[in-house]
Amino acid sequence: MATAQRKTDRGANLLATLCTRAYTRLSKFVLGGGTVIKRIILPAILIVLAFGFWISPNFKEIAAGVSIFLFGMIFLEDGFRAFTGGVLEKLLAKTTDKLWKSISFGVVSTTVMQSSSLVSVITISFLSSGLVGLAAGIGIIFGANLGTTTGAWLIAGFGLKVKISAYAMPMLVFGVILVFQKSRNLKGIGYVLAGLGLLFLGIHHMKEGFEAFRETIDLTQFAVGGYAGLFLFAAIGIAATVIMQSSHATLVIIITALSVGQITYENALALAIGANVGTTITAIIGAMSANYQGKRLAGAHLIFNMITGLIAIAFIWQIIWSVDWISTNVGIADDNYTMKLAVFHTVFNLIGVIVMAPFVGALVRFLERALPTPEASIVEAQFLNASAADFPETLLASVRNEVFHLYDNAYKIIAHGINVHRSTITSDLILEDELKSSKEIIKEDVSEQYTRSIKSLHSAIIDFTGTAHIQLSSDFSSHLYDLRRASQRIVQAVKDAQHLQKNIDRFGASRNKAIRNEYNNIRINIARILRLIEQLRSGDPDVDVFDLDDNKLSAKEGRNATLRNIDSMIRDGQITAEMATSLMNDLSYSKSIISDLTRAGKVLLGESNAALMEGQSIMGLEDEEIRNLTQPDDA
């Protein structure tokens, strides 16, 4: 008796701990820890639990099982997160180029990890950081819903037939020992083992609790038939899953209650449908800290599960008939309702995937209209958000994509600042001929554009990289630092272009041929680096990152030639001393622009090919080496 009391007390303590953790997460995502949540939700949860413990000792056993099971889910997710820094992300990036691959990935990954919630959060992270598209993310969510049905099979086919608590204890012992190791991989294995042990132990306690409940109260007397019962119990399933944030936990409760006859088969089916809809709460909460793409994916998840649930309710009798037919053909007994529930869970999710898969394109278009890309007078970060900082790969990818976003804005400002259209830069036209023949002045307020589309974006990058709370290896930390330095160089290039603009406008269209030619050469050299970066981004096979250094060296040789000729141009009356002073200053600005863009380009465009990156690090020319190859600048 004392032992049983200690078990239920431990369960109550665990459940209180879990409720506190769930409350903290919900506060963070919904109201940022607002006082409304603190004053209402947590006290309400504690009051309900205390009342349940007071009126029924058997409720304590069930509550202990639920709390231990949920705690096991948290351990299991934390364990798999230890391994998401490599295999999972790389696999995701390579297996989502087609819809069937995305769905397959969702099925396999969820089956392995037994957590559609973790797969959903990871997918939102990748979508937010720009590593996968919305259609691929939707495919993964479809697959995750199908993959999560394997949990019902494991519980119904294994968990209720074997005394799994005997397996739980060794797993917990070995798991806890490994959790305290310093190695990230050993710690991850420890969390997985401890998580599985807690899952098994939780199922055992829930089963024991419902067995005891059967002797004191018969829940089947509250059964409701027909469609009214279907909608009522589906709503209960939704509520239970929203509270626990785990459809697996809800399914365990349903299966264990069904196995001891505490609920009817039809009502259990409705509860399973509700659990399937309620599981979207995890994706929705995760998307609250994501960008607009993450919110679109959470919307797709909700739409898919709602439609799947409505289809299951509308055709419930036909699906039940198909479940009976499948069960008969695979050898499941007519009265084995727990296994039939697992079959039902798989069938209606499979129907949902089959029905919705052809409409993924239409769903993407609908979500893009319903949740449009935000527009603002001040350009804001597109890829930096809390969900993207969950994993090292997504953190780096989001920062890299945001630096590209920064470069795109800078590219426009710099090009227009030197009176060159971007269409000219990306064309096959000869830059020398086009720029020397054109005297067009593009009206671009570089100062205003800097404030609108550069300054705030750069601040967001600096803030994000400085406050991202995630443990990074030395390689990741080095890459993150390089990306931040690249963003600083891009910003400096814009500032130098701002200094250049006035004299570019003044002398680029001057009647003085000599000064006009010199400023046209400055424009050409800057336009060349912009064109080269665009060629590298487009994957032009005729260029590689080594061309960035070659271009930098060529620009320096031309600049030095101009500096050597300035005195003779003044003596010959081709330019005035005032023009010479402006030219020398602007040659210095152009040097900085080309140097900064070259370095930023090498960081952004040299990472996609590992072999090329290694060669770049060995063979790439640094400023000191270029100075040794040419005569030093005088400016």
N, C-alpha and C positions, 0 to 999 in steps of 0.2 A: 504493500500500500504506500509505504513511504517512497519506494522507488518510483512508482507511478506518479506520485505527487511531485517528486523532483523533476521527472520528465516533463510534466505539464508546466511546471514553473519555468523550466528552461525554455520551453516553447513560447510561453508568454513573454519572457524576456527577449527572446530572439525576435518575436513578432513586433514587439515595441521598438526594438532597434531597427528592424526593417522598415517599419512605418515612418520612423524618424528620417531614415535615409531617403525613402520615397518622397517624403514631404520636402526635404532639402532640395532634391532634384526638381520637383515640381515648382517649388518657389523660384528656383534659379531660372527655369525656362519660361514660366508663365508671367510672373510678376516681379522677377528679380529679387525675390525674398521680401515682397511687400507685406505690410502689416495685415492686410485682409486675410491672406493665406495663414499667417501665423496665428491670428485670433480665432479663425473658424475651423479650418480643415484639421489641423493636428489635434485640437481638443475634441473635435467630433469623433475622429478615429479612435482616440483613446477611450472616450466614453462608451462607444459602441463595443469595443473589445472588453472593457471592464464589465459591462452589463452581461455580455455573453459568457464570460468566465464565471460570473456570479450565479447565473441561472442554470448553467449546465456544465458539470465536470467533463462530460464527453466532448463538449465544444472545445475545451482546452486541448484535448488530444488532436482534434482536427486542426485547430489553429496552430498547434505546434508543428504538425505535418506541413501545413501550407507555408509557415514561416521558414522552416528548415529547407523546404523545396525551393522557395524563392531565393533564400540565401545561397543555395547551391547554384541556382541560375546565375547569380551575380558573380560567384567564384568562377564558374565555368566561362562566363564572358570575359572576366579579367584574365583568365588563363589563356584564352585564345587571342586576346589583344596582345599578349607578349610575343606572339608569332606573326602578328599582322604587319610587322615592319619589313617584310620581305616577300614571302611566298604568295600570300593572299593578294596583295596589291599587284604584284607582277602578273599573276595569273589573271586577275580581273582586267588589267590593261590589254591583255592579249586575246581574251575570249569574249569580247563584247562587240565585235564589229558587225555581227549579224544577230537578228532577233532570236533565232533558235539557239544561238550560242549563249546569249544573255540569259534566256530562260533556263538553259541547261546549267549554267554556272550558278544561278540562284538555287536550283534544285540540289545540286551536289554540295555546295558550300553550306546550305542550311541543314542538309542531312548529316554532314560531318560534324558541324558545330552544334546542332540541335538548338539553334537560336536564330529565328528569323529576325528578331529585334536587332541583334548584332549585325547581321547582314544588311538590314535596312539602314542602320546608322553608318556603316562603312560606305554603302552606296551613296548616301546623301553626302558624305565627306568627299567622295570622288567626283560626284556631280558638281558640288559647290566649288571644288578646286579646278574644274575643267578637264579632268582626266577622262571622263566618259560623257556621252551625250544623253539627253533626256530620254530618247527612245531606248537606248541601251539600259539606262537605269530602270525604266518601266519594265523591261524584259526581266531584269534581275528580281524585281519585286514580285512579278508573276511567278517566277520560279521559286522564290523563297516561300510563297504561300503554298505551293505544291510540296516543297521539300519539308515544310514543318509538319506535314501529315505523317511523316515517318515516326515522329514522337508518339503519336497515338498508337501506332503499330507496336512499337517497343514496349509501351506501358501495358497495352491490352494483351499482347502475346507473351511478354516475358515478366513484366513487373508484378503481375497479379498471380502468377502461377508458382513463382519461386520465392523463397524467403530471402528477399534481396537485402534485408538489413544485415545478413551475415557477410555480404560482400561490401557493405558500406563501411564497416569498421576498419578493415585493412586499408581501404582506399583513403580514409580520413587520416589514419596514422602516417602512411607514407606521404600523403599529400601535404600534411602540416609540416613534416620534417623538411620537405623540398621547398615549401613556401619561404622558409627562413634562410635559404641559401642565397648567396650574392649573385650567382649566375642568372641572367635574365631568362635563359631557356629552362634551367632547372626550376626556377621560380614559377614559370609559366606551366610546366608539367605538374608542379605541385598544386597550383590553383585548379587545373583541370581535374586531377585526381580527387582533391578535396571537394570540388564542385559535384562530381559524379557521386561521391560518397554521400554528400548531403542530399542530392536528388533521391537516391535510393532510400535513405533514412526517412526523408519527408514522405515518400510514397507509402512506406511502411506505417508511419504514424497516422496518415490519413485513412488508410485501410482499417487500422485498428479502431480509429475513432468512429468511422461509419458502421463498423461491426457492432460497437457498443451502442451507437445511436439506434440501431435496429431494434434493440431490446426495450427502449424507452419511448421512442416516437417513430411513427411511420409517416415519412414525408410523402409517400405516394397518395395519401388522402388529400393532398393539396394539388394533385395533378389536374390539369385542364386540357380538355380534348379539343379537336378541330383547329381551325386557323387562329382562333383566339388564343389557344394554348401555345401555338407556334410563335406568335408574335410576343406573347407575354414572356415565355422562357427565353426567346432570343434576346429580348431586352435585358433579362436577368444575366444572360451570358455576356452581353456587352458591358454591363455595369461591373460584373466581377472581373473581367479582363482589364477594364479601364483602371480599376482600383489596384489590381496586382501588377499591371503592366506586363503580363505574361500569359499568352494564350495556352502555353504548355501547362502552366499551373492550373488554369481553368479546366483544361482537358483532363488532367489528372484527377481533379475533384469530381468531374462528371463521370469518368470511367470507374473510379473507386465507388462512388455512390451507386452507380448502375450495377456494379458487380455484386453488391449486397442487397439490391432491390429497393434502394431508398428513393429512386426516381424511376419513372416509366421510360420505356425505350423511346417513344415519340418525343417526350419532353427532353430527353437527353440529346436527341438529334437537334432540337431547337436551340438548346444551350450551346451545342458545338457550333451552330451557325452564328450565334451571337458572339461567341469567343473569337470567331474568325473576323468578324467586323470590328470588335473591340480592340484587336491587336494593332490596329492602325494608330492607336494613341501614341505608341512609342515613336513611330515615324513622324507624327505630327509634332510631338514635343521636341524631337531632335531637329526638325525643320525650323523651329522657332528661332534657333541660333544660326541657321543657315541663310544663304542668300536666296534670291528669287528662284533660282533653279532648284534648290532643295525644297522650297515650298511647293513648287510644281510637282515634284516627285511625291511629296506627302499627299498632295491632292489626288494624284493618280492612284496611289495606294488606297485611299479612302473610296474613290469611285469604283475601283476594281472590286474591293471587298463588299461594298454595298450592293453592287449589281450581282455579284456572285451569291450573296446572301438572299437577295430577292428572288433570284432564279431558283435557288434551293427551296425556298418556302413555296413559291408558286407551283413547282413541279415535285413537291415532296413525296407524293404517293408514287409517281413514276420512278423517282430516284430510289425509294424504298424497295420497289419491285426489282430494280436493277441490282440493288445491294443483295437482295435475297437470291437472285439468279447467280451472281458472282460467288456468293458465299457457298451455295450448293455445289458449284463447279470446282471450287478450290478446297472443299472438305470442311468448311466451317459449319458447326452444328446449328440447327434452327434456333435453339435457345441460348446460343452463345452471343448475347447482345453486345458484350464489350468488344468482341472482334468485329461484329457487324458495324458498330459505331466507328471503328477505325476505317473500315471499308467505305462507309458513308462519307467520312471526312475527306478521304482521298478522292472519291467520285465527284463530289460537288465542287471541290477545288479544281479538279481536272476539267470539269465542264466550264468553269469560269475562265480558265486559261484558253480553252478551245474557242469559246465565244468571243473573248476580248482580244485575242492575238491579232486577228485581221484588222482591228480598229485602232491599233497603236498609233499609226500616223495621224488619224483623225483626233485621237486623244491628245497627242502632242500639240496639234494646232489649236485645239480648244483651250488647253492649259496656257499656251502662249498668249492667247487672246484674253483669257480670264485673269492671268497674272502676268501682265506685260513687263518687259524690261524697264526698270525705273529710269525716268529721265529727270535730270536735275540741272539747275543753273550752274551749280558747282559739281564737277565730275566726281563721282564717288567710286570707291573700290568695288570691283565686281566679284572678286574671288576670295577676298579675305573675310573669314567668318570663323566663329568658334568651332563649328563642326569640321572645318577643313584642318584644324589644328590637332585633331585627335590622333593622327598617325604621322610618322616622319615623312613618308612619301607624299601624302596629301598636303602636308605643311609646305614642303619644298615646291610641289607642283603649283599650289595656289600662289605662293610668293613669285615664282617664275612667271606664271601667267599674268600676275598683276604688274610685274615689271615690264612685260611685253605691252600691257595696256598703257602703262606710263610712256613707253617708247612710242606707241602709236600716236599718242597725243603730241609728244615732242616732235615726232617726224613731221606732222602737219605744220606745227609752229615754225620749225627750222626751215622747212622747204619754202613756206610762204614768206618767211623772214628774209630769204635771199631771192625772193621773186621767182620761184620755180614751182610750177604746178606738179602735184604728185603724179599725175598721169604722164607727164614728161619723163619723170624719173623711172617709172615702171615700164616705159615704152622701149622699143628697140632703136629709137632715134639717137643720133650722135649728139651727145651733150654739148660738145664744143660748138658745133654748128648752131644748135637750137638756142643756147644761152647767149652767144655772141650776136646773134641776129635779133634777139628779142629785147625790147626796151620797156616791156610791160612792168608796171608797179602793182603788186598785189596788196590791196589794203588789208593789213593784218596788224591789229594792236597786240604785239607780242607781250607787253606787260599785262594787259587784261587777260589774254589767253593763259599766261603763266599762272595768274591767280585763280582762274576758273578751272583749268584742267591739269595743272601740274602740282601746284603747291599742296593742296589738300590730299591729293593722291599719294604724293611722296610722304607726307606726314603719316598717312594711314599705313604705308609699308613699314616705316620706321617704328611706329607704335606696335604693329602686329608682330614684327620680328623681335622686338624687345620684350614683349610681354607674353609670348606664346609659351605656356607652361607645359612643356613636353621634354622628356629626356632624349637628347640626340647624341649619336655617336660622333666621334671627331670628324668623320667624313661628312656627315650631314651638317654639322656645325660649320665646317669650312665652306661648304656650298652655300649655306644660308648667308654667311658673311659676304661671300663673293656676290651674291644676288643683291644684297643691300648696298654694297659698294657700286654695283652696276647702276642701281637706281640713282645714287648720288651723282655719278658721272653723267647720266642722262640729264638730270636737272641742271648741272653745271653747263652742259652744252646749250641748253635753252637760254640760260642767263647770258652766255657769251653771244648767242645769236641775237639777243635783245640789244646788246651793245653794238653789234655789227649793222643792224637794220638801217639806222639813220644814214650812214655813209654808203651802204649798198644802194639805197633809194636815190641818194644824192649823186653819186659818181657813176652808178651803173647806166644811167641815161645821159651822162655828161657829153657835151660836144667835144671835150678834150679826149682825143682818141687814146692817148697814152694811159691816163688814169682810168678811163673806161675799160681798157683791156686788162689792166691789173685787177680791177674789182671783178671783172668777168672771170678771171682766172681763180679768184677766191671762191666765187659762186660755183664754178665747175668742180673744184676740188672737194667742196662740201657735198655737192650733188652726187659726186662719184661714190663717196662713202655711203650715202643714203641708198643709192641704187644697189651697191654691193650687198648691203644688209638685206634689202628686199629680195635680191636674187637668192641669197642663202636661205632666207625664210621660205621661199617658194620651192626650194629643193632643186635649183638650177644645177644640172650636172657639170656645167662648165666652170663652176666656181667652188672654192672651199674656204675654210676659215683662214688659211695661210695667205689668201689674197688680201685680207684685211691689212696685214703687215706690209705686203708689197705696195698696196695703195698708200699707206701711211708714209712709206719711204719715198715713193714717187712725189707725193705732195710736199715733202720736206725739201727734196732736191729743187723743185720749182720755186718754193718759198725762198730758199737760200740764194737762188739765181736772181730773184727780184731784189733782195736786200743788197746784193753786190752791185746792182745796176742803179740803185736809187741816186747815188751821188752824181753819176754821169747824166741821169735824166734831169736833175736839178740844174746842172751846169749847162746842158743843152737847151734849157728853157721848156722842156716838155711838161714838167710839173712844177708847182711852187713848193716852197719849204713847208707851207701849211698842209698841202696835199701829201707830202712825204711823211709828215708826222702822223697824220690820220692813217696812211697806208701801213706804216710800221706797226701802229697799235692794232689795226684790224688784221694784219697778218698773224699777230700773236693770238688774237681771238680765234681765228680760223684754225691755227695750230692746235689750240686747246679743244675746239669742237671735234676735230678729226681724231685727236688722241683719245678723248673721252668716249666717243662713239665706237672707236676701234676696240677699246678695252671692254666696253659694255657688250658689244657684239660678240666678242670671243667668249664671254661668260654665258650669254643667252643662247648662242647658236653652236657652241662647241660641245654642249653637254649631250646632245641627242645621239652622238656616235662615240661609244667608249674608246674605240681604237683611235679615232680621229682626235678625241680629247687628249689621249695620252701622247699622241704625236705632237699635238699643239703645245702641250706643256713642255715638251723637249725641244721643239724646233721653232716655236713662236718667238718673234722678236720683241724684246722689251725696249722701252725708250732709250735706255743706256746703250744697247747694242745698235740701235738706229743712229744714235749720235756718233758712234764710232765709225759708221759706214758713210757718213756725210759730214760736211763741215758744220760746225755748230751755228745755231741761229744767233743773230746779233740782237734780236728782240726778245 
